[in-house]
């Protein structure tokens, strides 16, 4: 009598490995490029809308002379600002590399810009979580 | 290159893009996404207007 188990389990493990791989890849890419975590899973329109929304918020924040927080161990609000900014992924890294985001917060619009960039990063964290949920099949 | 937004236009832009992200990430179907995005947008802008008028009343 033959055992059919190996023949059944082999095809089942391939999608499982693929889903597992995607559950790591999609959030990582989605963090680095907003919306890319959705695009890599063929959610093109959602990914494009996320890229436009988060990207525009971040760029507008820069154009409003907002301030970018660097890694620090000082004031709790500065640490939280850094965590928020870090969510923007590649945009945050590129901005730091180009020495951008050095705006003064002496006037209201620059302060709005600072908040725009922090919120862009925080929204990207939500988008990353969404990409993960799609990858594990929790969401369509 | 710099940009100067008014308080209301900054709030409008913020509400628009935050609502798009909320709509996409918080709902399952396209229809629900659009409805929730519009709801968030209305709440953001409505909150701005209510808070603005509340501050105007407090100031008087």
N, CA and C atoms of all chains as a GROMACS GRO file, in nm:
protein
  600
    1UNK      N    1   0.085  -0.120   0.000
    1UNK     CA    2   0.000   0.000   0.000
    1UNK      C    3   0.089   0.125   0.000
    2UNK      N    4   0.058   0.214  -0.089
    2UNK     CA    5   0.141   0.335  -0.099
    2UNK      C    6   0.090   0.445  -0.008
    3UNK      N    7   0.182   0.526   0.035
    3UNK     CA    8   0.144   0.637   0.121
    3UNK      C    9   0.131   0.765   0.036
    4UNK      N   10   0.012   0.821   0.027
    4UNK     CA   11  -0.007   0.939  -0.059
    4UNK      C   12   0.037   1.072   0.005
    5UNK      N   13   0.080   1.068   0.131
    5UNK     CA   14   0.109   1.193   0.202
    5UNK      C   15   0.216   1.281   0.137
    6UNK      N   16   0.335   1.221   0.096
    6UNK     CA   17   0.436   1.310   0.037
    6UNK      C   18   0.386   1.381  -0.088
    7UNK      N   19   0.308   1.310  -0.170
    7UNK     CA   20   0.258   1.372  -0.292
    7UNK      C   21   0.162   1.486  -0.262
    8UNK      N   22   0.088   1.474  -0.151
    8UNK     CA   23  -0.008   1.579  -0.115
    8UNK      C   24   0.060   1.699  -0.051
    9UNK      N   25   0.160   1.671   0.033
    9UNK     CA   26   0.219   1.782   0.108
    9UNK      C   27   0.310   1.869   0.022
   10UNK      N   28   0.371   1.813  -0.081
   10UNK     CA   29   0.469   1.890  -0.158
   10UNK      C   30   0.407   2.014  -0.226
   11UNK      N   31   0.293   1.999  -0.297
   11UNK     CA   32   0.236   2.119  -0.359
   11UNK      C   33   0.186   2.219  -0.255
   12UNK      N   34   0.142   2.169  -0.138
   12UNK     CA   35   0.088   2.258  -0.036
   12UNK      C   36   0.196   2.344   0.027
   13UNK      N   37   0.321   2.295   0.032
   13UNK     CA   38   0.426   2.372   0.097
   13UNK      C   39   0.476   2.485   0.010
   14UNK      N   40   0.463   2.473  -0.120
   14UNK     CA   41   0.515   2.578  -0.208
   14UNK      C   42   0.442   2.711  -0.190
   15UNK      N   43   0.305   2.712  -0.190
   15UNK     CA   44   0.237   2.838  -0.163
   15UNK      C   45   0.264   2.888  -0.022
   16UNK      N   46   0.278   2.796   0.075
   16UNK     CA   47   0.305   2.837   0.212
   16UNK      C   48   0.439   2.910   0.221
   17UNK      N   49   0.540   2.855   0.151
   17UNK     CA   50   0.670   2.921   0.151
   17UNK      C   51   0.662   3.055   0.081
   18UNK      N   52   0.585   3.058  -0.028
   18UNK     CA   53   0.569   3.182  -0.103
   18UNK      C   54   0.501   3.288  -0.018
   19UNK      N   55   0.396   3.249   0.054
   19UNK     CA   56   0.325   3.343   0.142
   19UNK      C   57   0.416   3.390   0.253
   20UNK      N   58   0.496   3.296   0.307
   20UNK     CA   59   0.588   3.332   0.414
   20UNK      C   60   0.692   3.432   0.364
   21UNK      N   61   0.743   3.406   0.244
   21UNK     CA   62   0.842   3.496   0.183
   21UNK      C   63   0.780   3.634   0.161
   22UNK      N   64   0.658   3.633   0.109
   22UNK     CA   65   0.589   3.760   0.080
   22UNK      C   66   0.558   3.836   0.207
   23UNK      N   67   0.530   3.763   0.317
   23UNK     CA   68   0.497   3.831   0.442
   23UNK      C   69   0.617   3.905   0.500
   24UNK      N   70   0.736   3.872   0.455
   24UNK     CA   71   0.856   3.944   0.497
   24UNK      C   72   0.891   4.052   0.394
   25UNK      N   73   0.882   4.011   0.267
   25UNK     CA   74   0.925   4.099   0.157
   25UNK      C   75   0.833   4.221   0.143
   26UNK      N   76   0.703   4.198   0.146
   26UNK     CA   77   0.608   4.307   0.121
   26UNK      C   78   0.620   4.420   0.225
   27UNK      N   79   0.624   4.388   0.356
   27UNK     CA   80   0.640   4.498   0.452
   27UNK      C   81   0.775   4.569   0.438
   28UNK      N   82   0.881   4.491   0.409
   28UNK     CA   83   1.014   4.552   0.398
   28UNK      C   84   1.020   4.650   0.280
   29UNK      N   85   0.970   4.605   0.166
   29UNK     CA   86   0.971   4.692   0.048
   29UNK      C   87   0.872   4.807   0.066
   30UNK      N   88   0.758   4.776   0.129
   30UNK     CA   89   0.658   4.879   0.155
   30UNK      C   90   0.709   4.987   0.248
   31UNK      N   91   0.795   4.950   0.342
   31UNK     CA   92   0.853   5.051   0.430
   31UNK      C   93   0.951   5.139   0.351
   32UNK      N   94   1.032   5.076   0.267
   32UNK     CA   95   1.135   5.152   0.195
   32UNK      C   96   1.072   5.243   0.090
   33UNK      N   97   0.977   5.191   0.013
   33UNK     CA   98   0.906   5.272  -0.086
   33UNK      C   99   0.756   5.261  -0.055
   34UNK      N  100   0.695   5.369  -0.006
   34UNK     CA  101   0.553   5.362   0.030
   34UNK      C  102   0.467   5.309  -0.086
   35UNK      N  103   0.382   5.213  -0.056
   35UNK     CA  104   0.292   5.157  -0.158
   35UNK      C  105   0.351   5.040  -0.235
   36UNK      N  106   0.483   5.024  -0.229
   36UNK     CA  107   0.546   4.916  -0.306
   36UNK      C  108   0.508   4.778  -0.251
   37UNK      N  109   0.480   4.772  -0.122
   37UNK     CA  110   0.437   4.646  -0.061
   37UNK      C  111   0.304   4.598  -0.119
   38UNK      N  112   0.219   4.693  -0.159
   38UNK     CA  113   0.093   4.657  -0.224
   38UNK      C  114   0.117   4.624  -0.371
   39UNK      N  115   0.202   4.704  -0.434
   39UNK     CA  116   0.227   4.682  -0.578
   39UNK      C  117   0.289   4.545  -0.605
   40UNK      N  118   0.378   4.503  -0.515
   40UNK     CA  119   0.444   4.374  -0.535
   40UNK      C  120   0.344   4.259  -0.523
   41UNK      N  121   0.229   4.288  -0.460
   41UNK     CA  122   0.122   4.187  -0.450
   41UNK      C  123   0.010   4.214  -0.550
   42UNK      N  124   0.045   4.293  -0.653
   42UNK     CA  125  -0.046   4.322  -0.764
   42UNK      C  126  -0.168   4.405  -0.724
   43UNK      N  127  -0.156   4.481  -0.616
   43UNK     CA  128  -0.260   4.579  -0.582
   43UNK      C  129  -0.210   4.713  -0.633
   44UNK      N  130  -0.215   4.729  -0.766
   44UNK     CA  131  -0.149   4.842  -0.831
   44UNK      C  132  -0.211   4.976  -0.792
   45UNK      N  133  -0.342   4.983  -0.797
   45UNK     CA  134  -0.408   5.113  -0.772
   45UNK      C  135  -0.390   5.155  -0.626
   46UNK      N  136  -0.410   5.059  -0.534
   46UNK     CA  137  -0.391   5.090  -0.392
   46UNK      C  138  -0.248   5.135  -0.367
   47UNK      N  139  -0.153   5.063  -0.425
   47UNK     CA  140  -0.012   5.098  -0.408
   47UNK      C  141   0.019   5.236  -0.462
   48UNK      N  142  -0.035   5.266  -0.580
   48UNK     CA  143  -0.010   5.397  -0.641
   48UNK      C  144  -0.069   5.509  -0.556
   49UNK      N  145  -0.191   5.486  -0.505
   49UNK     CA  146  -0.255   5.588  -0.421
   49UNK      C  147  -0.177   5.610  -0.292
   50UNK      N  148  -0.127   5.500  -0.234
   50UNK     CA  149  -0.047   5.513  -0.112
   50UNK      C  150   0.082   5.589  -0.140
   51UNK      N  151   0.146   5.555  -0.252
   51UNK     CA  152   0.272   5.623  -0.289
   51UNK      C  153   0.248   5.773  -0.308
   52UNK      N  154   0.142   5.806  -0.381
   52UNK     CA  155   0.112   5.948  -0.407
   52UNK      C  156   0.079   6.020  -0.276
   53UNK      N  157  -0.005   5.958  -0.194
   53UNK     CA  158  -0.050   6.024  -0.071
   53UNK      C  159   0.065   6.046   0.027
   54UNK      N  160   0.136   5.938   0.057
   54UNK     CA  161   0.244   5.947   0.157
   54UNK      C  162   0.360   6.028   0.101
   55UNK      N  163   0.392   6.006  -0.026
   55UNK     CA  164   0.502   6.080  -0.088
   55UNK      C  165   0.474   6.229  -0.092
   56UNK      N  166   0.351   6.265  -0.131
   56UNK     CA  167   0.317   6.408  -0.140
   56UNK      C  168   0.321   6.474  -0.002
   57UNK      N  169   0.268   6.404   0.099
   57UNK     CA  170   0.271   6.461   0.234
   57UNK      C  171   0.416   6.487   0.278
   58UNK      N  172   0.504   6.390   0.251
   58UNK     CA  173   0.644   6.405   0.294
   58UNK      C  174   0.711   6.520   0.218
   59UNK      N  175   0.692   6.523   0.085
   59UNK     CA  176   0.757   6.627   0.004
   59UNK      C  177   0.701   6.765   0.038
   60UNK      N  178   0.571   6.774   0.060
   60UNK     CA  179   0.513   6.903   0.101
   60UNK      C  180   0.573   6.948   0.235
   61UNK      N  181   0.591   6.852   0.325
   61UNK     CA  182   0.653   6.884   0.454
   61UNK      C  183   0.793   6.942   0.436
   62UNK      N  184   0.868   6.883   0.344
   62UNK     CA  185   1.003   6.934   0.316
   62UNK      C  186   0.996   7.074   0.256
   63UNK      N  187   0.902   7.092   0.161
   63UNK     CA  188   0.890   7.222   0.094
   63UNK      C  189   0.840   7.331   0.189
   64UNK      N  190   0.772   7.289   0.295
   64UNK     CA  191   0.728   7.386   0.395
   64UNK      C  192   0.837   7.411   0.499
   65UNK      N  193   0.957   7.364   0.469
   65UNK     CA  194   1.076   7.382   0.555
   65UNK      C  195   1.059   7.315   0.691
   66UNK      N  196   0.998   7.197   0.686
   66UNK     CA  197   0.984   7.119   0.809
   66UNK      C  198   1.118   7.065   0.856
   67UNK      N  199   1.117   7.022   0.980
   67UNK     CA  200   1.240   6.971   1.043
   67UNK      C  201   1.238   6.818   1.045
   68UNK      N  202   1.351   6.759   1.009
   68UNK     CA  203   1.366   6.613   1.014
   68UNK      C  204   1.439   6.576   1.144
   69UNK      N  205   1.381   6.481   1.217
   69UNK     CA  206   1.446   6.436   1.342
   69UNK      C  207   1.548   6.328   1.312
   70UNK      N  208   1.664   6.337   1.378
   70UNK     CA  209   1.764   6.231   1.366
   70UNK      C  210   1.757   6.143   1.491
   71UNK      N  211   1.826   6.029   1.485
   71UNK     CA  212   1.830   5.939   1.600
   71UNK      C  213   1.885   6.016   1.720
   72UNK      N  214   1.814   6.009   1.832
   72UNK     CA  215   1.858   6.084   1.950
   72UNK      C  216   1.809   6.016   2.076
   73UNK      N  217   1.869   6.050   2.185
   73UNK     CA  218   1.829   5.991   2.314
   73UNK      C  219   1.790   6.099   2.411
   74UNK      N  220   1.740   6.210   2.359
   74UNK     CA  221   1.709   6.324   2.443
   74UNK      C  222   1.564   6.331   2.484
   75UNK      N  223   1.502   6.440   2.444
   75UNK     CA  224   1.363   6.466   2.480
   75UNK      C  225   1.271   6.360   2.420
   76UNK      N  226   1.168   6.320   2.495
   76UNK     CA  227   1.078   6.214   2.450
   76UNK      C  228   1.006   6.253   2.320
   77UNK      N  229   0.972   6.381   2.307
   77UNK     CA  230   0.905   6.424   2.184
   77UNK      C  231   0.998   6.416   2.064
   78UNK      N  232   1.128   6.441   2.086
   78UNK     CA  233   1.225   6.427   1.978
   78UNK      C  234   1.239   6.280   1.936
   79UNK      N  235   1.237   6.191   2.036
   79UNK     CA  236   1.247   6.048   2.006
   79UNK      C  237   1.125   6.002   1.926
   80UNK      N  238   1.007   6.048   1.970
   80UNK     CA  239   0.885   6.010   1.898
   80UNK      C  240   0.883   6.070   1.757
   81UNK      N  241   0.937   6.191   1.744
   81UNK     CA  242   0.948   6.252   1.612
   81UNK      C  243   1.038   6.171   1.521
   82UNK      N  244   1.147   6.121   1.577
   82UNK     CA  245   1.238   6.036   1.499
   82UNK      C  246   1.168   5.908   1.455
   83UNK      N  247   1.094   5.846   1.547
   83UNK     CA  248   1.022   5.722   1.514
   83UNK      C  249   0.923   5.747   1.401
   84UNK      N  250   0.850   5.858   1.410
   84UNK     CA  251   0.755   5.892   1.305
   84UNK      C  252   0.823   5.914   1.172
   85UNK      N  253   0.930   5.994   1.173
   85UNK     CA  254   1.004   6.022   1.048
   85UNK      C  255   1.060   5.895   0.987
   86UNK      N  256   1.108   5.806   1.073
   86UNK     CA  257   1.171   5.682   1.026
   86UNK      C  258   1.074   5.597   0.943
   87UNK      N  259   0.946   5.610   0.971
   87UNK     CA  260   0.845   5.534   0.898
   87UNK      C  261   0.843   5.565   0.749
   88UNK      N  262   0.892   5.681   0.712
   88UNK     CA  263   0.890   5.719   0.570
   88UNK      C  264   0.993   5.641   0.489
   89UNK      N  265   1.077   5.564   0.556
   89UNK     CA  266   1.168   5.471   0.489
   89UNK      C  267   1.270   5.537   0.399
   90UNK      N  268   1.265   5.504   0.271
   90UNK     CA  269   1.364   5.553   0.176
   90UNK      C  270   1.365   5.705   0.166
   91UNK      N  271   1.248   5.766   0.172
   91UNK     CA  272   1.242   5.913   0.161
   91UNK      C  273   1.317   5.978   0.278
   92UNK      N  274   1.303   5.918   0.396
   92UNK     CA  275   1.373   5.971   0.514
   92UNK      C  276   1.524   5.956   0.497
   93UNK      N  277   1.566   5.839   0.450
   93UNK     CA  278   1.711   5.814   0.432
   93UNK      C  279   1.770   5.908   0.328
   94UNK      N  280   1.699   5.924   0.216
   94UNK     CA  281   1.748   6.013   0.110
   94UNK      C  282   1.755   6.157   0.160
   95UNK      N  283   1.652   6.199   0.233
   95UNK     CA  284   1.651   6.336   0.286
   95UNK      C  285   1.768   6.359   0.381
   96UNK      N  286   1.794   6.262   0.467
   96UNK     CA  287   1.908   6.275   0.558
   96UNK      C  288   2.038   6.280   0.481
   97UNK      N  289   2.050   6.193   0.379
   97UNK     CA  290   2.174   6.187   0.300
   97UNK      C  291   2.197   6.319   0.226
   98UNK      N  292   2.089   6.384   0.184
   98UNK     CA  293   2.103   6.511   0.112
   98UNK      C  294   2.106   6.630   0.209
   99UNK      N  295   2.113   6.599   0.337
   99UNK     CA  296   2.118   6.703   0.441
   99UNK      C  297   1.995   6.794   0.436
  100UNK      N  298   1.881   6.737   0.401
  100UNK     CA  299   1.757   6.815   0.396
  100UNK      C  300   1.687   6.816   0.530
  101UNK      N  301   1.574   6.884   0.534
  101UNK     CA  302   1.495   6.887   0.657
  101UNK      C  303   1.561   6.963   0.769
  102UNK      N  304   1.635   7.067   0.734
  102UNK     CA  305   1.704   7.146   0.838
  102UNK      C  306   1.628   7.274   0.868
  103UNK      N  307   1.501   7.278   0.829
  103UNK     CA  308   1.422   7.400   0.844
  103UNK      C  309   1.406   7.442   0.989
  104UNK      N  310   1.394   7.573   1.006
  104UNK     CA  311   1.369   7.626   1.140
  104UNK      C  312   1.221   7.610   1.173
  105UNK      N  313   1.192   7.587   1.298
  105UNK     CA  314   1.052   7.572   1.338
  105UNK      C  315   1.003   7.701   1.403
  106UNK      N  316   1.061   7.811   1.358
  106UNK     CA  317   1.028   7.939   1.420
  106UNK      C  318   0.894   7.993   1.374
  107UNK      N  319   0.843   7.944   1.261
  107UNK     CA  320   0.712   7.994   1.216
  107UNK      C  321   0.619   7.876   1.191
  108UNK      N  322   0.489   7.907   1.192
  108UNK     CA  323   0.387   7.802   1.198
  108UNK      C  324   0.393   7.707   1.080
  109UNK      N  325   0.414   7.759   0.959
  109UNK     CA  326   0.409   7.673   0.841
  109UNK      C  327   0.521   7.568   0.846
  110UNK      N  328   0.638   7.607   0.895
  110UNK     CA  329   0.748   7.510   0.908
  110UNK      C  330   0.712   7.402   1.010
  111UNK      N  331   0.642   7.442   1.115
  111UNK     CA  332   0.598   7.343   1.214
  111UNK      C  333   0.496   7.247   1.152
  112UNK      N  334   0.408   7.300   1.068
  112UNK     CA  335   0.315   7.213   0.996
  112UNK      C  336   0.394   7.114   0.909
  113UNK      N  337   0.498   7.165   0.844
  113UNK     CA  338   0.581   7.079   0.758
  113UNK      C  339   0.642   6.965   0.837
  114UNK      N  340   0.691   6.997   0.957
  114UNK     CA  341   0.747   6.894   1.045
  114UNK      C  342   0.644   6.786   1.074
  115UNK      N  343   0.522   6.831   1.105
  115UNK     CA  344   0.415   6.736   1.136
  115UNK      C  345   0.373   6.656   1.013
  116UNK      N  346   0.374   6.721   0.897
  116UNK     CA  347   0.341   6.650   0.772
  116UNK      C  348   0.435   6.531   0.753
  117UNK      N  349   0.564   6.553   0.775
  117UNK     CA  350   0.662   6.446   0.753
  117UNK      C  351   0.646   6.334   0.857
  118UNK      N  352   0.621   6.372   0.981
  118UNK     CA  353   0.599   6.270   1.085
  118UNK      C  354   0.476   6.187   1.051
  119UNK      N  355   0.368   6.254   1.012
  119UNK     CA  356   0.244   6.182   0.980
  119UNK      C  357   0.263   6.094   0.856
  120UNK      N  358   0.341   6.144   0.758
  120UNK     CA  359   0.368   6.061   0.640
  120UNK      C  360   0.435   5.930   0.682
  121UNK      N  361   0.530   5.939   0.776
  121UNK     CA  362   0.596   5.818   0.825
  121UNK      C  363   0.500   5.727   0.900
  122UNK      N  364   0.414   5.786   0.983
  122UNK     CA  365   0.320   5.704   1.060
  122UNK      C  366   0.216   5.638   0.968
  123UNK      N  367   0.172   5.712   0.866
  123UNK     CA  368   0.078   5.652   0.770
  123UNK      C  369   0.146   5.537   0.695
  124UNK      N  370   0.275   5.553   0.669
  124UNK     CA  371   0.344   5.444   0.600
  124UNK      C  372   0.353   5.319   0.688
  125UNK      N  373   0.365   5.338   0.821
  125UNK     CA  374   0.361   5.222   0.911
  125UNK      C  375   0.228   5.147   0.897
  126UNK      N  376   0.118   5.224   0.886
  126UNK     CA  377  -0.014   5.161   0.868
  126UNK      C  378  -0.018   5.086   0.735
  127UNK      N  379   0.038   5.150   0.630
  127UNK     CA  380   0.039   5.086   0.498
  127UNK      C  381   0.123   4.958   0.500
  128UNK      N  382   0.232   4.960   0.575
  128UNK     CA  383   0.317   4.840   0.588
  128UNK      C  384   0.238   4.727   0.656
  129UNK      N  385   0.167   4.761   0.762
  129UNK     CA  386   0.085   4.660   0.831
  129UNK      C  387  -0.022   4.604   0.738
  130UNK      N  388  -0.079   4.691   0.655
  130UNK     CA  389  -0.181   4.647   0.559
  130UNK      C  390  -0.120   4.552   0.455
  131UNK      N  391   0.000   4.586   0.408
  131UNK     CA  392   0.067   4.499   0.310
  131UNK      C  393   0.094   4.361   0.372
  132UNK      N  394   0.130   4.362   0.501
  132UNK     CA  395   0.153   4.235   0.570
  132UNK      C  396   0.024   4.153   0.580
  133UNK      N  397  -0.086   4.220   0.612
  133UNK     CA  398  -0.214   4.150   0.624
  133UNK      C  399  -0.257   4.091   0.489
  134UNK      N  400  -0.228   4.160   0.382
  134UNK     CA  401  -0.260   4.105   0.249
  134UNK      C  402  -0.172   3.984   0.222
  135UNK      N  403  -0.044   3.994   0.262
  135UNK     CA  404   0.050   3.885   0.234
  135UNK      C  405   0.013   3.756   0.308
  136UNK      N  406  -0.039   3.770   0.429
  136UNK     CA  407  -0.074   3.649   0.506
  136UNK      C  408  -0.216   3.604   0.479
  137UNK      N  409  -0.287   3.676   0.394
  137UNK     CA  410  -0.421   3.635   0.355
  137UNK      C  411  -0.532   3.681   0.447
  138UNK      N  412  -0.497   3.770   0.542
  138UNK     CA  413  -0.598   3.819   0.635
  138UNK      C  414  -0.689   3.921   0.568
  139UNK      N  415  -0.637   3.983   0.461
  139UNK     CA  416  -0.714   4.084   0.389
  139UNK      C  417  -0.702   4.056   0.240
  140UNK      N  418  -0.805   4.093   0.164
  140UNK     CA  419  -0.803   4.072   0.019
  140UNK      C  420  -0.702   4.163  -0.048
  141UNK      N  421   1.342   7.493  -0.292
  141UNK     CA  422   1.207   7.535  -0.327
  141UNK      C  423   1.117   7.525  -0.204
  142UNK      N  424   1.051   7.635  -0.175
  142UNK     CA  425   0.964   7.635  -0.057
  142UNK      C  426   0.819   7.663  -0.099
  143UNK      N  427   0.730   7.633  -0.010
  143UNK     CA  428   0.587   7.653  -0.038
  143UNK      C  429   0.522   7.711   0.088
  144UNK      N  430   0.430   7.802   0.066
  144UNK     CA  431   0.359   7.863   0.179
  144UNK      C  432   0.211   7.827   0.168
  145UNK      N  433   0.165   7.744   0.257
  145UNK     CA  434   0.024   7.708   0.258
  145UNK      C  435  -0.046   7.786   0.368
  146UNK      N  436  -0.172   7.820   0.344
  146UNK     CA  437  -0.251   7.881   0.452
  146UNK      C  438  -0.288   7.770   0.551
  147UNK      N  439  -0.338   7.809   0.666
  147UNK     CA  440  -0.377   7.710   0.766
  147UNK      C  441  -0.482   7.615   0.711
  148UNK      N  442  -0.581   7.674   0.641
  148UNK     CA  443  -0.689   7.589   0.591
  148UNK      C  444  -0.641   7.498   0.478
  149UNK      N  445  -0.560   7.550   0.388
  149UNK     CA  446  -0.513   7.465   0.278
  149UNK      C  447  -0.422   7.353   0.330
  150UNK      N  448  -0.343   7.384   0.435
  150UNK     CA  449  -0.261   7.278   0.495
  150UNK      C  450  -0.350   7.170   0.556
  151UNK      N  451  -0.456   7.213   0.624
  151UNK     CA  452  -0.550   7.117   0.684
  151UNK      C  453  -0.621   7.036   0.576
  152UNK      N  454  -0.654   7.103   0.465
  152UNK     CA  455  -0.724   7.036   0.355
  152UNK      C  456  -0.636   6.927   0.292
  153UNK      N  457  -0.510   6.963   0.263
  153UNK     CA  458  -0.417   6.868   0.202
  153UNK      C  459  -0.393   6.750   0.297
  154UNK      N  460  -0.372   6.782   0.425
  154UNK     CA  461  -0.352   6.678   0.525
  154UNK      C  462  -0.472   6.583   0.530
  155UNK      N  463  -0.592   6.641   0.536
  155UNK     CA  464  -0.714   6.560   0.545
  155UNK      C  465  -0.729   6.472   0.421
  156UNK      N  466  -0.700   6.527   0.305
  156UNK     CA  467  -0.717   6.453   0.180
  156UNK      C  468  -0.628   6.328   0.177
  157UNK      N  469  -0.499   6.348   0.202
  157UNK     CA  470  -0.407   6.234   0.188
  157UNK      C  471  -0.420   6.135   0.303
  158UNK      N  472  -0.442   6.186   0.423
  158UNK     CA  473  -0.460   6.094   0.537
  158UNK      C  474  -0.587   6.009   0.517
  159UNK      N  475  -0.691   6.072   0.462
  159UNK     CA  476  -0.817   5.998   0.439
  159UNK      C  477  -0.799   5.888   0.334
  160UNK      N  478  -0.721   5.917   0.230
  160UNK     CA  479  -0.695   5.816   0.127
  160UNK      C  480  -0.627   5.694   0.190
  161UNK      N  481  -0.525   5.720   0.272
  161UNK     CA  482  -0.452   5.608   0.335
  161UNK      C  483  -0.542   5.534   0.432
  162UNK      N  484  -0.620   5.606   0.512
  162UNK     CA  485  -0.711   5.541   0.606
  162UNK      C  486  -0.812   5.454   0.532
  163UNK      N  487  -0.868   5.510   0.424
  163UNK     CA  488  -0.968   5.435   0.348
  163UNK      C  489  -0.911   5.304   0.294
  164UNK      N  490  -0.792   5.311   0.236
  164UNK     CA  491  -0.731   5.191   0.176
  164UNK      C  492  -0.696   5.087   0.281
  165UNK      N  493  -0.644   5.134   0.394
  165UNK     CA  494  -0.588   5.039   0.491
  165UNK      C  495  -0.691   4.987   0.592
  166UNK      N  496  -0.803   5.056   0.608
  166UNK     CA  497  -0.896   5.017   0.714
  166UNK      C  498  -1.019   4.940   0.667
  167UNK      N  499  -1.036   4.926   0.536
  167UNK     CA  500  -1.154   4.857   0.485
  167UNK      C  501  -1.116   4.751   0.382
  168UNK      N  502  -1.209   4.659   0.359
  168UNK     CA  503  -1.180   4.544   0.272
  168UNK      C  504  -1.214   4.569   0.126
  169UNK      N  505  -1.337   4.612   0.100
  169UNK     CA  506  -1.381   4.624  -0.038
  169UNK      C  507  -1.362   4.767  -0.089
  170UNK      N  508  -1.359   4.780  -0.221
  170UNK     CA  509  -1.336   4.912  -0.282
  170UNK      C  510  -1.445   5.011  -0.240
  171UNK      N  511  -1.569   4.965  -0.243
  171UNK     CA  512  -1.681   5.052  -0.205
  171UNK      C  513  -1.666   5.101  -0.061
  172UNK      N  514  -1.633   5.009   0.029
  172UNK     CA  515  -1.616   5.049   0.169
  172UNK      C  516  -1.496   5.143   0.187
  173UNK      N  517  -1.392   5.119   0.108
  173UNK     CA  518  -1.274   5.206   0.115
  173UNK      C  519  -1.311   5.349   0.079
  174UNK      N  520  -1.386   5.364  -0.030
  174UNK     CA  521  -1.426   5.498  -0.075
  174UNK      C  522  -1.515   5.564   0.030
  175UNK      N  523  -1.611   5.488   0.080
  175UNK     CA  524  -1.704   5.544   0.180
  175UNK      C  525  -1.630   5.586   0.307
  176UNK      N  526  -1.539   5.500   0.354
  176UNK     CA  527  -1.467   5.532   0.478
  176UNK      C  528  -1.370   5.648   0.455
  177UNK      N  529  -1.309   5.654   0.336
  177UNK     CA  530  -1.220   5.766   0.304
  177UNK      C  531  -1.295   5.897   0.305
  178UNK      N  532  -1.414   5.898   0.244
  178UNK     CA  533  -1.496   6.020   0.243
  178UNK      C  534  -1.540   6.058   0.385
  179UNK      N  535  -1.574   5.956   0.463
  179UNK     CA  536  -1.614   5.981   0.603
  179UNK      C  537  -1.499   6.045   0.681
  180UNK      N  538  -1.379   5.988   0.667
  180UNK     CA  539  -1.262   6.044   0.738
  180UNK      C  540  -1.235   6.187   0.693
  181UNK      N  541  -1.244   6.211   0.561
  181UNK     CA  542  -1.220   6.344   0.507
  181UNK      C  543  -1.319   6.444   0.567
  182UNK      N  544  -1.446   6.405   0.570
  182UNK     CA  545  -1.548   6.494   0.627
  182UNK      C  546  -1.522   6.520   0.775
  183UNK      N  547  -1.482   6.415   0.847
  183UNK     CA  548  -1.455   6.431   0.991
  183UNK      C  549  -1.334   6.522   1.014
  184UNK      N  550  -1.230   6.503   0.933
  184UNK     CA  551  -1.110   6.589   0.947
  184UNK      C  552  -1.146   6.735   0.925
  185UNK      N  553  -1.209   6.762   0.810
  185UNK     CA  554  -1.240   6.902   0.778
  185UNK      C  555  -1.349   6.957   0.870
  186UNK      N  556  -1.447   6.873   0.904
  186UNK     CA  557  -1.550   6.917   0.998
  186UNK      C  558  -1.488   6.950   1.132
  187UNK      N  559  -1.395   6.868   1.177
  187UNK     CA  560  -1.326   6.893   1.304
  187UNK      C  561  -1.250   7.025   1.302
  188UNK      N  562  -1.186   7.053   1.189
  188UNK     CA  563  -1.112   7.180   1.174
  188UNK      C  564  -1.208   7.298   1.186
  189UNK      N  565  -1.321   7.288   1.115
  189UNK     CA  566  -1.416   7.400   1.116
  189UNK      C  567  -1.478   7.418   1.255
  190UNK      N  568  -1.516   7.307   1.318
  190UNK     CA  569  -1.576   7.316   1.453
  190UNK      C  570  -1.474   7.373   1.552
  191UNK      N  571  -1.352   7.323   1.546
  191UNK     CA  572  -1.248   7.373   1.639
  191UNK      C  573  -1.221   7.521   1.613
  192UNK      N  574  -1.219   7.559   1.485
  192UNK     CA  575  -1.196   7.700   1.451
  192UNK      C  576  -1.304   7.791   1.507
  193UNK      N  577  -1.430   7.752   1.488
  193UNK     CA  578  -1.540   7.834   1.541
  193UNK      C  579  -1.541   7.830   1.694
  194UNK      N  580  -1.505   7.717   1.754
  194UNK     CA  581  -1.499   7.708   1.901
  194UNK      C  582  -1.394   7.805   1.955
  195UNK      N  583  -1.280   7.812   1.889
  195UNK     CA  584  -1.175   7.906   1.934
  195UNK      C  585  -1.220   8.050   1.915
  196UNK      N  586  -1.294   8.073   1.806
  196UNK     CA  587  -1.347   8.209   1.782
  196UNK      C  588  -1.442   8.249   1.895
  197UNK      N  589  -1.527   8.154   1.937
  197UNK     CA  590  -1.620   8.184   2.046
  197UNK      C  591  -1.547   8.206   2.178
  198UNK      N  592  -1.447   8.124   2.205
  198UNK     CA  593  -1.371   8.137   2.330
  198UNK      C  594  -1.301   8.272   2.335
  199UNK      N  595  -1.254   8.317   2.218
  199UNK     CA  596  -1.178   8.441   2.213
  199UNK      C  597  -1.266   8.563   2.241
  200UNK      N  598  -1.397   8.551   2.212
  200UNK     CA  599  -1.487   8.666   2.229
  200UNK      C  600  -1.520   8.692   2.375
   0.00000   0.00000   0.00000
